[in-house]
Protein backbone atom coordinates (compact mmCIF):
# COMPACT_ATOMS: atom_id res chain seq x y z
CA UNK A 1 0.00 0.00 0.00
CA UNK A 2 1.20 3.54 -0.78
CA UNK A 3 2.21 5.44 2.36
CA UNK A 4 0.62 8.85 2.94
CA UNK A 5 2.54 9.45 6.17
CA UNK A 6 5.81 7.96 7.39
CA UNK A 7 7.38 8.62 10.77
CA UNK A 8 10.93 7.34 11.25
CA UNK A 9 12.77 7.04 14.60
CA UNK A 10 10.84 9.97 16.08
CA UNK A 11 11.74 11.02 19.63
CA UNK A 12 10.33 14.13 21.34
CA UNK A 13 11.29 15.29 24.83
CA UNK A 14 10.13 18.11 27.08
CA UNK A 15 12.70 19.22 29.68
CA UNK A 16 14.73 16.05 29.03
CA UNK A 17 11.68 13.82 29.67
CA UNK A 18 10.74 11.69 26.62
CA UNK A 19 7.14 12.24 25.50
CA UNK A 20 7.55 10.08 22.39
CA UNK A 21 10.30 7.51 22.10
CA UNK A 22 11.66 6.06 18.85
CA UNK A 23 8.35 6.03 16.96
CA UNK A 24 8.21 4.28 13.60
CA UNK A 25 4.84 4.60 11.92
CA UNK A 26 3.47 4.14 8.42
CA UNK A 27 -0.03 5.35 7.53
CA UNK A 28 -1.29 4.03 4.19
CA UNK A 29 -3.04 6.40 1.80
CA UNK A 30 -6.81 6.42 1.97
CA UNK A 31 -7.30 5.06 5.51
CA UNK A 32 -9.26 6.50 8.41
CA UNK A 33 -6.97 5.96 11.39
CA UNK A 34 -7.53 6.53 15.09
CA UNK A 35 -4.67 7.19 17.53
CA UNK A 36 -5.55 5.97 21.03
CA UNK A 37 -3.70 5.69 24.32
CA UNK A 38 -3.86 6.81 27.94
CA UNK A 39 -3.47 10.42 29.10
CA UNK A 40 0.13 11.52 28.68
CA UNK A 41 0.79 8.92 25.98
CA UNK A 42 1.98 11.57 23.50
CA UNK A 43 -0.97 11.49 21.08
CA UNK A 44 -1.25 15.26 20.59
CA UNK A 45 2.54 15.59 20.55
CA UNK A 46 2.70 13.03 17.72
CA UNK A 47 0.32 15.12 15.61
CA UNK A 48 2.25 18.31 16.36
CA UNK A 49 5.55 16.62 15.52
CA UNK A 50 4.10 15.48 12.19
CA UNK A 51 3.12 19.10 11.51
CA UNK A 52 6.46 20.52 12.57
CA UNK A 53 4.85 22.41 15.47
CA UNK A 54 7.21 20.76 17.96
CA UNK A 55 10.85 20.01 17.25
CA UNK A 56 11.89 16.38 17.74
CA UNK A 57 15.12 15.32 19.36
CA UNK A 58 15.53 12.83 16.53
CA UNK A 59 13.62 11.42 13.58
CA UNK A 60 11.85 12.66 10.49
CA UNK A 61 8.38 12.79 8.93
CA UNK A 62 7.55 12.16 5.28
CA UNK A 63 4.27 13.07 3.58
CA UNK A 64 3.65 11.27 0.30
CA UNK A 65 7.31 10.22 0.34
CA UNK A 66 8.73 13.75 0.76
CA UNK A 67 10.00 15.65 3.82
CA UNK A 68 7.07 17.56 5.27
CA UNK A 69 6.94 21.33 4.80
CA UNK A 70 3.95 23.47 5.88
CA UNK A 71 4.41 25.49 2.69
CA UNK A 72 3.31 22.50 0.62
CA UNK A 73 -0.23 22.69 2.09
CA UNK A 74 -0.66 18.92 1.78
CA UNK A 75 -1.85 18.49 5.38
CA UNK A 76 -4.98 20.05 6.90
CA UNK A 77 -5.07 20.30 10.69
CA UNK A 78 -8.00 20.43 13.12
CA UNK A 79 -6.60 21.35 16.58
CA UNK A 80 -8.32 20.73 19.90
CA UNK A 81 -11.20 23.14 20.31
CA UNK A 82 -9.94 24.19 23.75
CA UNK A 83 -6.69 25.54 22.26
CA UNK A 84 -8.50 28.25 20.25
CA UNK A 85 -9.52 31.79 21.29
CA UNK A 86 -13.20 31.68 20.39
CA UNK A 87 -13.74 35.29 21.55
CA UNK A 88 -11.72 36.60 18.61
CA UNK A 89 -14.07 38.91 16.64
CA UNK A 90 -14.55 37.13 13.34
CA UNK A 91 -17.35 35.38 11.49
CA UNK A 92 -17.86 31.72 10.72
CA UNK A 93 -17.33 32.31 6.99
CA UNK A 94 -14.06 34.18 7.62
CA UNK A 95 -12.69 31.33 9.74
CA UNK A 96 -13.52 28.75 7.08
CA UNK A 97 -12.15 30.92 4.27
CA UNK A 98 -8.78 30.83 6.07
CA UNK A 99 -8.55 27.23 4.88
CA UNK A 100 -8.17 28.49 1.30
CA UNK A 101 -5.29 30.90 1.99
CA UNK A 102 -2.60 28.38 1.04
CA UNK A 103 -3.74 28.30 -2.58
CA UNK A 104 -3.74 32.10 -2.88
CA UNK A 105 -0.05 32.82 -2.46
CA UNK A 106 1.31 36.17 -1.33
CA UNK A 107 -0.68 39.43 -1.69
CA UNK A 108 -3.85 37.87 -3.10
CA UNK A 109 -7.08 38.36 -1.21
CA UNK A 110 -9.80 35.69 -1.15
CA UNK A 111 -12.20 36.11 -4.05
CA UNK A 112 -15.42 34.52 -5.29
CA UNK A 113 -13.82 31.08 -5.75
CA UNK A 114 -12.50 31.02 -2.18
CA UNK A 115 -15.82 32.21 -0.74
CA UNK A 116 -17.62 29.52 -2.74
CA UNK A 117 -15.22 26.86 -1.40
CA UNK A 118 -15.84 28.10 2.16
CA UNK A 119 -19.62 28.02 1.69
CA UNK A 120 -19.45 24.52 0.18
CA UNK A 121 -17.40 23.31 3.19
CA UNK A 122 -19.92 24.87 5.58
CA UNK A 123 -22.69 23.07 3.72
CA UNK A 124 -20.90 19.73 4.18
CA UNK A 125 -20.96 20.18 7.97
CA UNK A 126 -24.53 21.60 8.03
CA UNK A 127 -23.37 25.07 9.12
CA UNK A 128 -24.34 27.11 6.05
CA UNK A 129 -27.02 29.05 7.94
CA UNK A 130 -24.39 30.25 10.44
CA UNK A 131 -21.94 31.75 7.91
CA UNK A 132 -22.42 35.36 9.07
CA UNK A 133 -22.47 34.62 12.79
CA UNK A 134 -19.66 35.55 15.16
CA UNK A 135 -17.74 32.45 16.28
CA UNK A 136 -18.16 33.45 19.94
CA UNK A 137 -21.92 32.90 19.55
CA UNK A 138 -21.58 29.22 18.63
CA UNK A 139 -22.04 26.17 20.81
CA UNK A 140 -19.13 23.77 21.34
CA UNK A 141 -20.42 21.35 18.71
CA UNK A 142 -20.94 24.17 16.21
CA UNK A 143 -17.42 25.46 16.81
CA UNK A 144 -16.03 21.99 16.12
CA UNK A 145 -17.97 21.82 12.85
CA UNK A 146 -16.55 25.21 11.81
CA UNK A 147 -12.98 24.04 12.36
CA UNK A 148 -13.71 20.89 10.40
CA UNK A 149 -15.14 23.03 7.58
CA UNK A 150 -11.96 25.13 7.55
CA UNK A 151 -9.92 21.96 7.01
CA UNK A 152 -12.32 20.80 4.28
CA UNK A 153 -11.93 24.13 2.47
CA UNK A 154 -8.19 23.50 2.30
CA UNK A 155 -8.91 20.31 0.29
CA UNK A 156 -5.69 18.58 1.35
CA UNK A 157 -4.76 14.93 0.70
CA UNK A 158 -4.03 14.34 4.42
CA UNK A 159 -6.07 15.44 7.45
CA UNK A 160 -4.82 15.42 11.06
CA UNK A 161 -7.48 15.95 13.74
CA UNK A 162 -6.91 16.28 17.49
CA UNK A 163 -9.92 15.03 19.52
CA UNK A 164 -12.63 16.28 17.11
CA UNK A 165 -15.34 14.46 19.11
CA UNK A 166 -14.38 15.94 22.48
CA UNK A 167 -17.27 17.73 24.19
CA UNK A 168 -19.70 17.54 21.25
CA UNK A 169 -23.28 16.27 21.26
CA UNK A 170 -24.33 12.98 19.67
CA UNK A 171 -25.76 14.68 16.56
CA UNK A 172 -22.50 16.56 15.92
CA UNK A 173 -20.45 13.42 16.53
CA UNK A 174 -22.49 11.52 13.94
CA UNK A 175 -22.14 14.42 11.47
CA UNK A 176 -18.35 14.47 11.94
CA UNK A 177 -18.12 10.69 11.43
CA UNK A 178 -20.07 11.04 8.17
CA UNK A 179 -17.65 13.74 6.95
CA UNK A 180 -14.61 11.62 7.87
CA UNK A 181 -16.02 8.64 5.98
CA UNK A 182 -16.72 10.85 2.98
CA UNK A 183 -13.10 12.03 3.03
CA UNK A 184 -11.94 8.41 3.05
CA UNK A 185 -14.28 7.63 0.13
CA UNK A 186 -12.64 10.50 -1.77
CA UNK A 187 -9.24 8.90 -1.22
CA UNK A 188 -8.06 11.24 1.51
CA UNK A 189 -6.03 10.01 4.50
CA UNK A 190 -7.49 10.95 7.88
CA UNK A 191 -5.67 10.59 11.24
CA UNK A 192 -7.71 11.26 14.38
CA UNK A 193 -6.62 11.43 18.02
CA UNK A 194 -9.48 9.64 19.78
CA UNK A 195 -10.33 8.72 23.36
CA UNK A 196 -13.42 6.49 23.24
CA UNK A 197 -12.24 2.90 22.82
CA UNK A 198 -15.79 1.61 22.40
CA UNK A 199 -16.26 3.42 19.08
CA UNK A 200 -12.87 2.57 17.54
CA UNK A 201 -14.09 -0.52 15.59
CA UNK A 202 -17.12 1.42 14.33
CA UNK A 203 -15.37 4.64 13.30
CA UNK A 204 -11.94 3.55 12.03
CA UNK A 205 -10.43 0.96 9.70
CA UNK A 206 -6.87 1.52 10.98
CA UNK A 207 -5.62 2.20 14.51
CA UNK A 208 -2.41 3.10 16.34
CA UNK A 209 -2.04 2.37 20.05
CA UNK A 210 0.45 4.64 21.75
CA UNK A 211 1.98 5.03 25.17
CA UNK A 212 5.17 7.09 24.67
CA UNK A 213 6.28 4.20 22.45
CA UNK A 214 4.22 2.71 19.66
CA UNK A 215 2.43 -0.36 21.01
CA UNK A 216 0.75 -1.48 17.78
CA UNK A 217 -0.44 -0.07 14.47
CA UNK A 218 -2.42 -1.60 11.64
CA UNK A 219 -5.92 -2.59 10.56
CA UNK A 220 -8.35 -2.50 13.49
CA UNK A 221 -8.94 -6.25 13.37
CA UNK A 222 -5.20 -6.91 13.80
CA UNK A 223 -3.99 -4.08 16.07
CA UNK A 224 -6.98 -3.41 18.33
CA UNK A 225 -6.64 -6.55 20.44
CA UNK A 226 -6.99 -7.15 24.21
CA UNK A 227 -3.25 -7.86 24.46
CA UNK A 228 -2.31 -4.58 22.75
CA UNK A 229 -4.84 -2.64 24.82
CA UNK A 230 -3.34 -4.05 28.03
CA UNK A 231 0.14 -3.15 26.80
CA UNK A 232 -0.99 0.43 26.17
CA UNK A 233 -3.23 0.99 29.19
CA UNK A 234 -2.05 -1.57 31.75
CA UNK A 235 -4.59 -3.72 33.55
CA UNK A 236 -7.16 -0.94 33.77
CA UNK A 237 -8.36 -0.66 30.19
CA UNK A 238 -11.17 1.92 29.93
CA UNK A 239 -14.29 0.69 28.16
CA UNK A 240 -15.82 4.01 27.18
CA UNK A 241 -14.99 7.66 26.80
C-alpha positions, -999 to 999 in steps of 0.1 A, spaced: 0 0 0 12 35 -8 22 54 24 6 88 29 25 95 62 58 80 74 74 86 108 109 73 112 128 70 146 108 100 161 117 110 196 103 141 213 113 153 248 101 181 271 127 192 297 147 160 290 117 138 297 107 117 266 71 122 255 76 101 224 103 75 221 117 61 189 83 60 170 82 43 136 48 46 119 35 41 84 0 54 75 -13 40 42 -30 64 18 -68 64 20 -73 51 55 -93 65 84 -70 60 114 -75 65 151 -47 72 175 -56 60 210 -37 57 243 -39 68 279 -35 104 291 1 115 287 8 89 260 20 116 235 -10 115 211 -13 153 206 25 156 205 27 130 177 3 151 156 22 183 164 55 166 155 41 155 122 31 191 115 65 205 126 48 224 155 72 208 180 109 200 173 119 164 177 151 153 194 155 128 165 136 114 136 118 127 105 84 128 89 75 122 53 43 131 36 36 113 3 73 102 3 87 138 8 100 156 38 71 176 53 69 213 48 40 235 59 44 255 27 33 225 6 -2 227 21 -7 189 18 -18 185 54 -50 200 69 -51 203 107 -80 204 131 -66 214 166 -83 207 199 -112 231 203 -99 242 237 -67 255 223 -85 283 203 -95 318 213 -132 317 204 -137 353 216 -117 366 186 -141 389 166 -145 371 133 -174 354 115 -179 317 107 -173 323 70 -141 342 76 -127 313 97 -135 288 71 -122 309 43 -88 308 61 -86 272 49 -82 285 13 -53 309 20 -26 284 10 -37 283 -26 -37 321 -29 -1 328 -25 13 362 -13 -7 394 -17 -38 379 -31 -71 384 -12 -98 357 -12 -122 361 -41 -154 345 -53 -138 311 -58 -125 310 -22 -158 322 -7 -176 295 -27 -152 269 -14 -158 281 22 -196 280 17 -194 245 2 -174 233 32 -199 249 56 -227 231 37 -209 197 42 -210 202 80 -245 216 80 -234 251 91 -243 271 61 -270 290 79 -244 303 104 -219 318 79 -224 354 91 -225 346 128 -197 355 152 -177 324 163 -182 335 199 -219 329 195 -216 292 186 -220 262 208 -191 238 213 -204 214 187 -209 242 162 -174 255 168 -160 220 161 -180 218 128 -165 252 118 -130 240 124 -137 209 104 -151 230 76 -120 251 76 -99 220 70 -123 208 43 -119 241 25 -82 235 23 -89 203 3 -57 186 14 -48 149 7 -40 143 44 -61 154 75 -48 154 111 -75 160 137 -69 163 175 -99 150 195 -126 163 171 -153 145 191 -144 159 225 -173 177 242 -197 175 213 -233 163 213 -243 130 197 -258 147 166 -225 166 159 -204 134 165 -225 115 139 -221 144 115 -184 145 119 -181 107 114 -201 110 82 -176 137 70 -146 116 79 -160 86 60 -167 108 30 -131 120 30 -119 84 30 -143 76 1 -126 105 -18 -92 89 -12 -81 112 15 -60 100 45 -75 110 79 -57 106 112 -77 113 144 -66 114 180 -95 96 198 -103 87 234 -134 65 232 -122 29 228 -158 16 224 -163 34 191 -129 26 175 -141 -5 156 -171 14 143 -154 46 133 -119 35 120 -104 10 97 -69 15 110 -56 22 145 -24 31 163 -20 24 201 4 46 217 20 50 252 52 71 247 63 42 225 42 27 197 24 -4 210 8 -15 178 -4 -1 145 -24 -16 116 -59 -26 106 -83 -25 135 -89 -62 134 -52 -69 138 -40 -41 161 -70 -34 183 -66 -65 204 -70 -71 242 -32 -79 245 -23 -46 227 -48 -26 248 -33 -40 280 1 -32 268 -10 4 262 -32 10 292 -21 -16 317 -46 -37 335 -72 -9 338 -84 -7 302 -112 19 299 -143 7 282 -158 40 272 -150 77 268 
